Amino acid sequence: MTKNGKILIIDDNEDVLFALNLLLEPVFEKIKITTQPDRIRYFMETYQPDVILLDMNFCRDAISGQEGFEYLGQILTIDPQAVVVFMTAYADTEKAVRAIKAGATDFISKPWEKEKLLATLSSALKLSQSKKEIDRLQEQVSALKEGDELPELIGESPAMLQVKDTIYQLADTNANILILGENGTGKDVVARMVKHFSPRRHEALITIDLGSIPEQLFESELFGYEKGAFTDARTSKPGRMEMASGGTLFLDEIGNLSLPMQAKLLTALEKRCITRLGAVETRDIDIRLICATNANLTVQAQEGSFRQDLLYRINTIELHIPPLRERGEDIILLAMHFLKLYNRKYKKNITGLSREAKSKLMKYNWPGNVRELQHIMERAAILSNNLVLRPEDLLLPSDRVKEQKETELEELNLEKLERRAIEKAVRLSNGNLTYAAELLGITRFALYRKMNKLNL
């Protein structure tokens, strides 16, 4: 089972909190529990839970649930989109109806049935994530305005200059683009730059990572759904293609799409219309399509795992993004770019890289490409106190392997192991050498002899 989401559990019974924490630990990625409902605002602002499981009864008037309704009101005042599930040992139909009308998502009785509890919280989590995704996409659309900032595509190597030149040549077209490159090369940045120079510059750019969406959710994410289309469809939701209509749709990791889903996508692209799940009527769409993948789609098409007709549809123009190891001095340009970025973010004043540090970066193979370089530079900016970064400030995976081997060799040193064991035994026995010798399984005389040998 894959852990997912964050839950906040509020109950005045510590035994209940312990049991719920144990039960939900395999389900939720993060769990916070508290007996103090007056800390709700603190947890919402710092922890930002996806789901809140709230007891209805605390100290006052312990069966009415009135305190729970008051706390629910506080939660919804802080975040009107909050997903709250009520919980009480004094459940009745009237109270459940009142809870839903007050803004609770669902209602659980104590003692709970395990499967029902898990199903209820799973549905609540899906609802929360759906709300957040809709909000994110709507913000993405509303944030578009005249003169939006040009994405930074940093690089002066011949391969990157070729990429930039091709993007400029596409400026007056709506041709579908396929961006090819290894993971971490910056395909998403290239997609934003293509969109920036397109006739649809001031319209929406809607992104969907096909590698992170389960197949069973593909249709609802891409085409949307109507209220009641399935169990958790409590409201209607537009799909990504509909939201991108008039603008650009970016399908990242399209090589992960299964054959049945490829067929559905191809149909939508050819007919230029979609049908929401649970709907009868079709909706026209007008999108410019940009796709990206680290896979070789030509080979996949030959093997039968990717539709040839879909490949023809999406790759009117192909853009090949080179791996960082083939970009020469671009490595240093990017390193300095990230250094400036993290100087601002972490209020540092690192002026640059030493010659030895640059040499270290240039010699490394960069299997994680630009994304890996960004991570290395952020870590260096946070931890280094040097005005100029040195090689030891740049912790590469090869350095970690070397450190691990050195640590392992050090751990095999018998004298050091013996010294640590004796020091710990003496500490645990509060200086009583007879007891320390017993802990070590040796005689007091043997302990004296070893301490003398080790100068302890």
N, C-alpha and C positions, 0 to 999 in steps of 0.2 A: 504493500500500500504506500503510495506517495504522500508524504506530508505536505499540507498546503494551508496557507492562511494563518491569521493570528486571532486568538479568541481571548476575551477578558471575562472572567467568571467572578461574580460578586454574590457572596452569601455569608451570613453571620455564623454558619456552622462549619468549623474547621474540618470536621470529619467528612462532610459533604464535599468541601473543596479538595481534600486529599483524594477522595474517591474519583471525583470528576477529572482531576489532573492525571491520575493513573489511567483512567479509561480513555481520555482524549489524547494522551501523549503520542500514540501511534498515528493519529489522524491530523492534528494541527502542527504546523511548523513551529509556532511559538504559542505559549500559554502563560497568561498572567492570572493569578488568583488574589483576591483580597476580601477581607471581612469588613472593610471600611468604605461604604458607599459615598462618604463625603470626599473621597479621593477620585471620584469619577472624572472630573475635569482634568486632573493631573494625568491620569492614564490615557484619556482620549487625546490629549495634546502631545504627550511624549511617546506613547506606545502605539497609538492609532490602530486600534483593533478592527478587524474585518467584521467580527461578530461579537456581540455582548450577551452573555447569559446572565440574567438578572433575577435574583430571588425577589419575590413580591413582599415578603414579610420579614421585618427585622425586629426591633425591640418593642416598638409601640403598637398596641392593638394588633396582636400577632396573627390574626386570621383574616382581617379585612383586606389586606393587600394595598392599603392606601399609600404606605410608604413607597411601595414599588411603583405605583402610578406617578408619585411625585418625582422619583428618580428618573423614570422614563421621560417625564416632561423636561427635566434638566438635560438629559442626553440629547433629545431631539431639538432642544434650543441650541445646544452647541453644534450639533450636526443633524440637520433635518433628514439626511439620507442614511443615518445610522440604522443598522440592522440589529434589532434587540429581540431576544427570545426570553419570555417570562418563564419563571419556574416557581412552583409552590406546592406545598403539601395539602393545601385547602382549595382544591380545584372544583369549580362548578361551571356549568354552561354560561351562566350570566356573566361570571367574572372573565371567562375566556373571550366572550363577545366584546365585552367592554375593553379588554386589553387590546384586541385587534383594532377596534375603533380608535383607541388612544394612540395608535401608531406602532404597536408591537408587531413583529413579523410572525411570531408563532407562540405557542403555549405548551409547556411541558409539565406534567404532574409528577410529584414525588410520592412514593419511590418510582423511579423511572424504569421503563423497559429499555434495555440496552440498545436493541436494534432500532426502536422508534426514536430514541434520543439521538443516535448517530445519523439516522436518516433526516431528522428535523434539522440538525446542525449542519449537515452537508448541504441541504437545500438552502439554508440561510447563508452559508458561505458563497454558494453559487450566485445567489441574488445580490449579495454585497459586491462581489467581483464584477457582476454585470453592470450594476449601477456605476461603479468607479470607471469601468471601461467606457460607458456611454458619456460620462462627464468628461473623461480625458479626450475623447474624440471630438466632442462638442467644443471644448476649449481649443483643441487643435484647429478646428475650422474657424472659430470666431477670432483666433489670434492672427489669422492671415490679414495682412493689410498692405497698402501701397508701400513699395520700397522695402520689402522684407530683406533681412540681412543675407548676404551671399555666403553660403557655406564655405569653410576654409578647406581647400584641396591643396595641401602643401606638398611641393615636390618640384624639382628642376631636372630630374633625370630624364633622358630621352624617352623612356617608356611612359613617364607621367606627362610629359609635354605632349605626347601623342594622344593620350587620353583626353587632356584638356582641349586640344585642337579639334578632336572629334565632337566633343560636347558643344563647342562653339559652332561647328558646322550644322548641328542639329537644332540650332536656336529657333528657326522658323517652322519647325515641323512638329507633328504629333505622332511621329513614328513610334511603334512599340520597341522598347529597348530591353536587351538581355545583358546583364552585367555578370561577368564571370571572374572568379578569383577565389583564392584560399580564404579560410576563416580569418577574420581580423585585418583584412587588407583595406577596409574602409568602403565597402560596396554601398552602404547606406549613405555615406557622405557624397559619393558619386551620384546616387539617385537624387539626392536633394539638389545637387548642382545642376543636373539635367532638368529638373523641374523648374529651377530658378531661371534658366535661360529659355524656357519654353513659352509658347503663346498662353499657357495656362498658369503662368507665374503667380498670379494673384488669386488663384483658386486653391481648393483644398488638396493637400497631399496626405492620403490615408494609407497607413502602413499595416500590414499583417504578416507576422512571422509564422509561416506555414510549418516550420519545424517544431513549434511549441504548442500547436493546437491539435488536440486529439481528433481522430477522424470523425468520431460521432458528433463533434461540435462544428465541423467544417461548414456545413450548409447554413446553420443558424448564424455563424459568424460572418460568412461571406454574403449571404442573401437576406439575413434577418428573419424575423418571425412575427406572427400575430398573437395577440393575447389568447391563451388557451390552446396553442398549437401543441404543447406538451405539458407535462406535470408542473414544471417550475416556471412556465411562461405566464407570469402574472400581469405583465404589461406587454405592449407591442414594442418591438425594437428594430430599427433599420439596420441592414447589414452594411459591411464595409463598401461593397460595390455601389450601393445606393448613396451612401454618404460621400463617396468620391465622385459621383456624377457631376460633370462639368469641370472636374479637376483631374488629378492623377492618382492612380492606385499603384502602390508599391508592394509586390508580393515577394517577400524575402524567403530564401531557402525553398524555392519552388521544386527543386529536385526531390524533396521529401514527400511530394503529393502522391497519393495512391492512384492507381489506374481509374477506379470508379469516380474519384473526385476530379481527376483530370478531365474525364468526360463531361462532368457537370460544368466545370469551368469553361471548357471549350464551347459548350452549347450557349452559355451566357455571353461569351465573347462574340460568337458568330451571329446570334440573334439580337445582340445589343439590348437585351432585356432580362429581368430576373423576376422570380416569383417568390415572395416570402413564404416560409413554412407556415402552413395553416391557412394560406390565402388562395384565392381562385384567380384574381386578376393579375396580370403582369405589370411590371413597372419598367419603363424605358430608362436606359442608362447611357451616358455619354462619358466615357473615361479614356484617358491616355494611360497605357499600361507599361510599367517598368517592373521587370523581374530580376532576381539575383539568385545565384547558386554557387556553391563550391564544387558541385558535381559536374561530370562530363556528360551533358545531356545527349550529345551525339552518340556516344557509346551506349548510353542507356536506351536510346531509341532503337539502336541496332539490336540490343539484347531483348527489347520488348517491354522494358519496365517504364518507358516514357513514350507517350504518344507522339508519333512523327508529325501528325497534323497540328497538334498543339505547339510543338516546337517551331513549326513554320509560322504559326500565328504570333508567337511571342518574341521571335528574334529577327525582326526586320533589320535591326542594327545590333551588332554585338560589341560590347566594350570589355576588353580584357584588362583587369587590374593586376599589375605585377606584384609578386611577393616582395616583402621589404628587403630580403637578402639580395635582390637583384637591382636595388635602387641606389646603390652607392652612397654618395654624400647626402642623399635625402634623409638618411638615418640621423645625421647630426642636425639637419634643419628641423626635423620632427622633434628630436630630443629638446632642442632649444625652445620650440613652440610650446611643448608640454611644460617645460621648466617655467616659462613666463606665466602660463596658465595657473600652475600650482603655487607659484610665488604669490600671485594675487589671492588665490583661494585660502592659503594657509598663512598669509601675512609674513612671508619669508623674503629675504633679499639675497638670494643666491645669484651670482653674476654670470656663471657659465660652467664649462666643463674643462678640466685639465687635459693636456695633450694625451696623457696616459688613459684617462677616462674615455676620451673620444676613440682612441685606438681599441679599447676593450669593446665598445659598442660596435665598432666596424667589423671586428673579428667574429662576433657572435652570429649564429645562423638564423635567429629570429623565427622559430617555428610558429609562434603565435602572432607574428607580423606586427602591424601598427598598434593593435590592442595590447599586445604584450609590452611593447616599448612604453606605451602610456602608463601602464601599471608600474613598470620599473621606475619611471621618472617621478611618479606620484609618491612612491615609497621613499625614494631618495630625498625628495623635497621635504617630506614630513620628518624624517629621522636625522638628516644630516645637519650638523652645526657649522659646516665649512662654508666659507664664502664662495669657493670654487669646488665643484664636485670632483672627488677623487675616485679612482677605480674601486676602492673598498666601499664607497657609498652606493655603488650600482650592483645590487645583489641579483645575479643571474642564476638560473637553475643549476648551471655547472658549479657555481660557488656553493650552493646548498648541498650538492652531492659531495663536494670536497669536505665541507664542514661536517656532514653526517659521518663520513668515513673517519675523519679525525676524531670525532666524538666517540665513535664505536671503538677505535683503537685505544683511546684514552680509558674507556670503560673496561678494557681488557687488562690494563696495567694492575698487577696484583698488589703492588705496594700501595697504590692510590686507593684501591678497593679496600684494603686492610685498614688504611688510615681512616677512611670515611666511616667504616663499620665501627672502629674503636671509638671515634669521636662521638658517633651517634649513641653508642651504648653508654658511654660515660654521661652524656647529656640526659638520656632517659633515666639513668639511675641516680641523677642529682649528685654525681661525684662519688657514689658508693662503689668502690672498685670490686668488692666482693660480688655485689649484685650485677655489676657490669660484666664481670667474667662469666657469671651464670648466663646472662643474655647472649654472650658470644659463644657459649658452649666450650669454654676453656678454663683452665685453673687460674687462680689469682696470680700464681707465680709466672705462668705463661703470659698473662696479661702484662705484668710488670716488665718482663723481658721484651715483649713487642713494643711497649710504649717507650722503653729506653732506646731500642733500635731505631724507632721512628722519630725520636726527639720530641715526644709528646709530654 
